[in-house]
Amino acid sequence: TALREAGFDPDRPTAWIAEGLLAFLPPDAQDRLLDNITGLSADGSRRAAR
């Protein structure tokens, strides 16, 4: 993925923030985004959405 190419390490805990984003996405896109985040998240990762 572009994240990995930029140096993202999925084995390290990550803080994901989707502030102001989810309200603009249709439900299926929200589900895909959250599924991708879950798949890239190591133990100890956190996510926040508002």
mmCIF file as gemmi writes it, N, C-alpha and C atoms, coordinates in Angstrom:
data_model
loop_
_atom_site.group_PDB
_atom_site.id
_atom_site.type_symbol
_atom_site.label_atom_id
_atom_site.label_alt_id
_atom_site.label_comp_id
_atom_site.label_asym_id
_atom_site.label_entity_id
_atom_site.label_seq_id
_atom_site.pdbx_PDB_ins_code
_atom_site.Cartn_x
_atom_site.Cartn_y
_atom_site.Cartn_z
_atom_site.occupancy
_atom_site.B_iso_or_equiv
_atom_site.pdbx_formal_charge
_atom_site.auth_seq_id
_atom_site.auth_asym_id
_atom_site.pdbx_PDB_model_num
ATOM 1 N N . THR Axp A 1 ? 0.836 -1.196 0 1 0 ? 1 A 1
ATOM 2 C CA . THR Axp A 1 ? 0 0 0 1 0 ? 1 A 1
ATOM 3 C C . THR Axp A 1 ? 0.871 1.245 0 1 0 ? 1 A 1
ATOM 4 N N . ALA Axp A 2 ? 0.265 2.367 -0.278 1 0 ? 2 A 1
ATOM 5 C CA . ALA Axp A 2 ? 1.002 3.637 -0.252 1 0 ? 2 A 1
ATOM 6 C C . ALA Axp A 2 ? 1.543 3.912 1.142 1 0 ? 2 A 1
ATOM 7 N N . LEU Axp A 3 ? 0.811 3.515 2.166 1 0 ? 3 A 1
ATOM 8 C CA . LEU Axp A 3 ? 1.305 3.729 3.537 1 0 ? 3 A 1
ATOM 9 C C . LEU Axp A 3 ? 2.605 2.97 3.771 1 0 ? 3 A 1
ATOM 10 N N . ARG Axp A 4 ? 2.628 1.715 3.374 1 0 ? 4 A 1
ATOM 11 C CA . ARG Axp A 4 ? 3.848 0.912 3.569 1 0 ? 4 A 1
ATOM 12 C C . ARG Axp A 4 ? 5.005 1.463 2.752 1 0 ? 4 A 1
ATOM 13 N N . GLU Axp A 5 ? 4.727 1.898 1.543 1 0 ? 5 A 1
ATOM 14 C CA . GLU Axp A 5 ? 5.776 2.482 0.7 1 0 ? 5 A 1
ATOM 15 C C . GLU Axp A 5 ? 6.339 3.754 1.321 1 0 ? 5 A 1
ATOM 16 N N . ALA Axp A 6 ? 5.531 4.443 2.123 1 0 ? 6 A 1
ATOM 17 C CA . ALA Axp A 6 ? 5.976 5.674 2.788 1 0 ? 6 A 1
ATOM 18 C C . ALA Axp A 6 ? 6.641 5.397 4.132 1 0 ? 6 A 1
ATOM 19 N N . GLY Axp A 7 ? 6.78 4.105 4.503 1 0 ? 7 A 1
ATOM 20 C CA . GLY Axp A 7 ? 7.474 3.766 5.735 1 0 ? 7 A 1
ATOM 21 C C . GLY Axp A 7 ? 6.586 3.32 6.878 1 0 ? 7 A 1
ATOM 22 N N . PHE Axp A 8 ? 5.283 3.213 6.648 1 0 ? 8 A 1
ATOM 23 C CA . PHE Axp A 8 ? 4.371 2.753 7.694 1 0 ? 8 A 1
ATOM 24 C C . PHE Axp A 8 ? 4.715 1.327 8.084 1 0 ? 8 A 1
ATOM 25 N N . ASP Axp A 9 ? 4.765 1.059 9.392 1 0 ? 9 A 1
ATOM 26 C CA . ASP Axp A 9 ? 5.074 -0.272 9.91 1 0 ? 9 A 1
ATOM 27 C C . ASP Axp A 9 ? 3.831 -0.832 10.591 1 0 ? 9 A 1
ATOM 28 N N . PRO Axp A 10 ? 3.131 -1.788 9.958 1 0 ? 10 A 1
ATOM 29 C CA . PRO Axp A 10 ? 1.909 -2.328 10.538 1 0 ? 10 A 1
ATOM 30 C C . PRO Axp A 10 ? 2.143 -3.176 11.787 1 0 ? 10 A 1
ATOM 31 N N . ASP Axp A 11 ? 3.393 -3.427 12.122 1 0 ? 11 A 1
ATOM 32 C CA . ASP Axp A 11 ? 3.702 -4.189 13.331 1 0 ? 11 A 1
ATOM 33 C C . ASP Axp A 11 ? 3.834 -3.31 14.56 1 0 ? 11 A 1
ATOM 34 N N . ARG Axp A 12 ? 3.754 -1.994 14.373 1 0 ? 12 A 1
ATOM 35 C CA . ARG Axp A 12 ? 3.837 -1.06 15.501 1 0 ? 12 A 1
ATOM 36 C C . ARG Axp A 12 ? 2.462 -0.459 15.76 1 0 ? 12 A 1
ATOM 37 N N . PRO Axp A 13 ? 2.113 -0.239 17.029 1 0 ? 13 A 1
ATOM 38 C CA . PRO Axp A 13 ? 0.82 0.375 17.34 1 0 ? 13 A 1
ATOM 39 C C . PRO Axp A 13 ? 0.681 1.742 16.662 1 0 ? 13 A 1
ATOM 40 N N . THR Axp A 14 ? -0.523 2.023 16.226 1 0 ? 14 A 1
ATOM 41 C CA . THR Axp A 14 ? -0.808 3.244 15.475 1 0 ? 14 A 1
ATOM 42 C C . THR Axp A 14 ? -2.026 3.937 16.059 1 0 ? 14 A 1
ATOM 43 N N . ALA Axp A 15 ? -2.026 5.251 16.05 1 0 ? 15 A 1
ATOM 44 C CA . ALA Axp A 15 ? -3.212 6.038 16.397 1 0 ? 15 A 1
ATOM 45 C C . ALA Axp A 15 ? -3.828 6.514 15.087 1 0 ? 15 A 1
ATOM 46 N N . TRP Axp A 16 ? -5.035 6.077 14.815 1 0 ? 16 A 1
ATOM 47 C CA . TRP Axp A 16 ? -5.764 6.458 13.61 1 0 ? 16 A 1
ATOM 48 C C . TRP Axp A 16 ? -6.794 7.512 13.99 1 0 ? 16 A 1
ATOM 49 N N . ILE Axp A 17 ? -6.855 8.601 13.248 1 0 ? 17 A 1
ATOM 50 C CA . ILE Axp A 17 ? -7.816 9.668 13.523 1 0 ? 17 A 1
ATOM 51 C C . ILE Axp A 17 ? -8.586 9.963 12.234 1 0 ? 17 A 1
ATOM 52 N N . ALA Axp A 18 ? -9.91 9.888 12.317 1 0 ? 18 A 1
ATOM 53 C CA . ALA Axp A 18 ? -10.773 10.182 11.169 1 0 ? 18 A 1
ATOM 54 C C . ALA Axp A 18 ? -11.711 11.323 11.548 1 0 ? 18 A 1
ATOM 55 N N . GLU Axp A 19 ? -11.146 12.399 11.986 1 0 ? 19 A 1
ATOM 56 C CA . GLU Axp A 19 ? -11.94 13.533 12.452 1 0 ? 19 A 1
ATOM 57 C C . GLU Axp A 19 ? -12.591 14.248 11.27 1 0 ? 19 A 1
ATOM 58 N N . GLY Axp A 20 ? -13.914 14.338 11.303 1 0 ? 20 A 1
ATOM 59 C CA . GLY Axp A 20 ? -14.646 15.046 10.267 1 0 ? 20 A 1
ATOM 60 C C . GLY Axp A 20 ? -14.729 14.319 8.938 1 0 ? 20 A 1
ATOM 61 N N . LEU Axp A 21 ? -14.322 13.073 8.885 1 0 ? 21 A 1
ATOM 62 C CA . LEU Axp A 21 ? -14.28 12.345 7.617 1 0 ? 21 A 1
ATOM 63 C C . LEU Axp A 21 ? -15.49 11.448 7.406 1 0 ? 21 A 1
ATOM 64 N N . LEU Axp A 22 ? -15.844 10.666 8.409 1 0 ? 22 A 1
ATOM 65 C CA . LEU Axp A 22 ? -16.843 9.619 8.217 1 0 ? 22 A 1
ATOM 66 C C . LEU Axp A 22 ? -18.203 10.157 7.777 1 0 ? 22 A 1
ATOM 67 N N . ALA Axp A 23 ? -18.577 11.328 8.214 1 0 ? 23 A 1
ATOM 68 C CA . ALA Axp A 23 ? -19.882 11.894 7.85 1 0 ? 23 A 1
ATOM 69 C C . ALA Axp A 23 ? -19.997 12.137 6.345 1 0 ? 23 A 1
ATOM 70 N N . PHE Axp A 24 ? -18.88 12.252 5.664 1 0 ? 24 A 1
ATOM 71 C CA . PHE Axp A 24 ? -18.895 12.529 4.229 1 0 ? 24 A 1
ATOM 72 C C . PHE Axp A 24 ? -18.781 11.269 3.376 1 0 ? 24 A 1
ATOM 73 N N . LEU Axp A 25 ? -18.601 10.126 4.018 1 0 ? 25 A 1
ATOM 74 C CA . LEU Axp A 25 ? -18.472 8.869 3.281 1 0 ? 25 A 1
ATOM 75 C C . LEU Axp A 25 ? -19.778 8.086 3.331 1 0 ? 25 A 1
ATOM 76 N N . PRO Axp A 26 ? -20.144 7.425 2.229 1 0 ? 26 A 1
ATOM 77 C CA . PRO Axp A 26 ? -21.312 6.545 2.287 1 0 ? 26 A 1
ATOM 78 C C . PRO Axp A 26 ? -21.004 5.351 3.194 1 0 ? 26 A 1
ATOM 79 N N . PRO Axp A 27 ? -22.035 4.698 3.712 1 0 ? 27 A 1
ATOM 80 C CA . PRO Axp A 27 ? -21.82 3.601 4.666 1 0 ? 27 A 1
ATOM 81 C C . PRO Axp A 27 ? -20.864 2.516 4.173 1 0 ? 27 A 1
ATOM 82 N N . ASP Axp A 28 ? -20.937 2.129 2.899 1 0 ? 28 A 1
ATOM 83 C CA . ASP Axp A 28 ? -20.036 1.082 2.413 1 0 ? 28 A 1
ATOM 84 C C . ASP Axp A 28 ? -18.584 1.542 2.413 1 0 ? 28 A 1
ATOM 85 N N . ALA Axp A 29 ? -18.336 2.802 2.138 1 0 ? 29 A 1
ATOM 86 C CA . ALA Axp A 29 ? -16.97 3.334 2.182 1 0 ? 29 A 1
ATOM 87 C C . ALA Axp A 29 ? -16.478 3.422 3.622 1 0 ? 29 A 1
ATOM 88 N N . GLN Axp A 30 ? -17.356 3.758 4.543 1 0 ? 30 A 1
ATOM 89 C CA . GLN Axp A 30 ? -16.99 3.761 5.966 1 0 ? 30 A 1
ATOM 90 C C . GLN Axp A 30 ? -16.564 2.362 6.393 1 0 ? 30 A 1
ATOM 91 N N . ASP Axp A 31 ? -17.346 1.36 6.001 1 0 ? 31 A 1
ATOM 92 C CA . ASP Axp A 31 ? -17.017 -0.025 6.355 1 0 ? 31 A 1
ATOM 93 C C . ASP Axp A 31 ? -15.674 -0.445 5.775 1 0 ? 31 A 1
ATOM 94 N N . ARG Axp A 32 ? -15.42 -0.112 4.509 1 0 ? 32 A 1
ATOM 95 C CA . ARG Axp A 32 ? -14.137 -0.469 3.877 1 0 ? 32 A 1
ATOM 96 C C . ARG Axp A 32 ? -12.971 0.203 4.585 1 0 ? 32 A 1
ATOM 97 N N . LEU Axp A 33 ? -13.142 1.488 4.911 1 0 ? 33 A 1
ATOM 98 C CA . LEU Axp A 33 ? -12.082 2.22 5.603 1 0 ? 33 A 1
ATOM 99 C C . LEU Axp A 33 ? -11.765 1.565 6.942 1 0 ? 33 A 1
ATOM 100 N N . LEU Axp A 34 ? -12.802 1.286 7.722 1 0 ? 34 A 1
ATOM 101 C CA . LEU Axp A 34 ? -12.575 0.69 9.041 1 0 ? 34 A 1
ATOM 102 C C . LEU Axp A 34 ? -12.009 -0.721 8.925 1 0 ? 34 A 1
ATOM 103 N N . ASP Axp A 35 ? -12.431 -1.486 7.921 1 0 ? 35 A 1
ATOM 104 C CA . ASP Axp A 35 ? -11.847 -2.813 7.696 1 0 ? 35 A 1
ATOM 105 C C . ASP Axp A 35 ? -10.365 -2.704 7.352 1 0 ? 35 A 1
ATOM 106 N N . ASN Axp A 36 ? -9.999 -1.742 6.503 1 0 ? 36 A 1
ATOM 107 C CA . ASN Axp A 36 ? -8.586 -1.55 6.147 1 0 ? 36 A 1
ATOM 108 C C . ASN Axp A 36 ? -7.769 -1.133 7.358 1 0 ? 36 A 1
ATOM 109 N N . ILE Axp A 37 ? -8.307 -0.234 8.159 1 0 ? 37 A 1
ATOM 110 C CA . ILE Axp A 37 ? -7.606 0.198 9.374 1 0 ? 37 A 1
ATOM 111 C C . ILE Axp A 37 ? -7.388 -0.993 10.298 1 0 ? 37 A 1
ATOM 112 N N . THR Axp A 38 ? -8.425 -1.798 10.473 1 0 ? 38 A 1
ATOM 113 C CA . THR Axp A 38 ? -8.305 -2.976 11.335 1 0 ? 38 A 1
ATOM 114 C C . THR Axp A 38 ? -7.224 -3.916 10.815 1 0 ? 38 A 1
ATOM 115 N N . GLY Axp A 39 ? -7.188 -4.122 9.509 1 0 ? 39 A 1
ATOM 116 C CA . GLY Axp A 39 ? -6.196 -5.015 8.92 1 0 ? 39 A 1
ATOM 117 C C . GLY Axp A 39 ? -4.769 -4.51 9.025 1 0 ? 39 A 1
ATOM 118 N N . LEU Axp A 40 ? -4.592 -3.218 9.165 1 0 ? 40 A 1
ATOM 119 C CA . LEU Axp A 40 ? -3.256 -2.626 9.262 1 0 ? 40 A 1
ATOM 120 C C . LEU Axp A 40 ? -2.834 -2.325 10.698 1 0 ? 40 A 1
ATOM 121 N N . SER Axp A 41 ? -3.686 -2.644 11.662 1 0 ? 41 A 1
ATOM 122 C CA . SER Axp A 41 ? -3.431 -2.233 13.047 1 0 ? 41 A 1
ATOM 123 C C . SER Axp A 41 ? -2.804 -3.342 13.873 1 0 ? 41 A 1
ATOM 124 N N . ALA Axp A 42 ? -1.701 -3.016 14.516 1 0 ? 42 A 1
ATOM 125 C CA . ALA Axp A 42 ? -1.059 -3.931 15.453 1 0 ? 42 A 1
ATOM 126 C C . ALA Axp A 42 ? -1.785 -3.861 16.793 1 0 ? 42 A 1
ATOM 127 N N . ASP Axp A 43 ? -1.534 -4.839 17.642 1 0 ? 43 A 1
ATOM 128 C CA . ASP Axp A 43 ? -2.063 -4.784 19.003 1 0 ? 43 A 1
ATOM 129 C C . ASP Axp A 43 ? -1.645 -3.475 19.652 1 0 ? 43 A 1
ATOM 130 N N . GLY Axp A 44 ? -2.561 -2.874 20.386 1 0 ? 44 A 1
ATOM 131 C CA . GLY Axp A 44 ? -2.271 -1.613 21.057 1 0 ? 44 A 1
ATOM 132 C C . GLY Axp A 44 ? -2.634 -0.389 20.237 1 0 ? 44 A 1
ATOM 133 N N . SER Axp A 45 ? -3.057 -0.585 18.99 1 0 ? 45 A 1
ATOM 134 C CA . SER Axp A 45 ? -3.465 0.548 18.152 1 0 ? 45 A 1
ATOM 135 C C . SER Axp A 45 ? -4.789 1.107 18.649 1 0 ? 45 A 1
ATOM 136 N N . ARG Axp A 46 ? -5.024 2.368 18.336 1 0 ? 46 A 1
ATOM 137 C CA . ARG Axp A 46 ? -6.261 3.046 18.733 1 0 ? 46 A 1
ATOM 138 C C . ARG Axp A 46 ? -6.823 3.78 17.531 1 0 ? 46 A 1
ATOM 139 N N . ARG Axp A 47 ? -8.14 3.936 17.524 1 0 ? 47 A 1
ATOM 140 C CA . ARG Axp A 47 ? -8.744 4.758 16.475 1 0 ? 47 A 1
ATOM 141 C C . ARG Axp A 47 ? -9.749 5.704 17.107 1 0 ? 47 A 1
ATOM 142 N N . ALA Axp A 48 ? -9.85 6.869 16.5 1 0 ? 48 A 1
ATOM 143 C CA . ALA Axp A 48 ? -10.77 7.897 16.982 1 0 ? 48 A 1
ATOM 144 C C . ALA Axp A 48 ? -11.499 8.472 15.781 1 0 ? 48 A 1
ATOM 145 N N . ALA Axp A 49 ? -12.786 8.685 15.948 1 0 ? 49 A 1
ATOM 146 C CA . ALA Axp A 49 ? -13.596 9.302 14.895 1 0 ? 49 A 1
ATOM 147 C C . ALA Axp A 49 ? -14.567 10.259 15.56 1 0 ? 49 A 1
ATOM 148 N N . ARG Axp A 50 ? -14.829 11.322 14.877 1 0 ? 50 A 1
ATOM 149 C CA . ARG Axp A 50 ? -15.762 12.305 15.408 1 0 ? 50 A 1
ATOM 150 C C . ARG Axp A 50 ? -16.575 12.871 14.285 1 0 ? 50 A 1
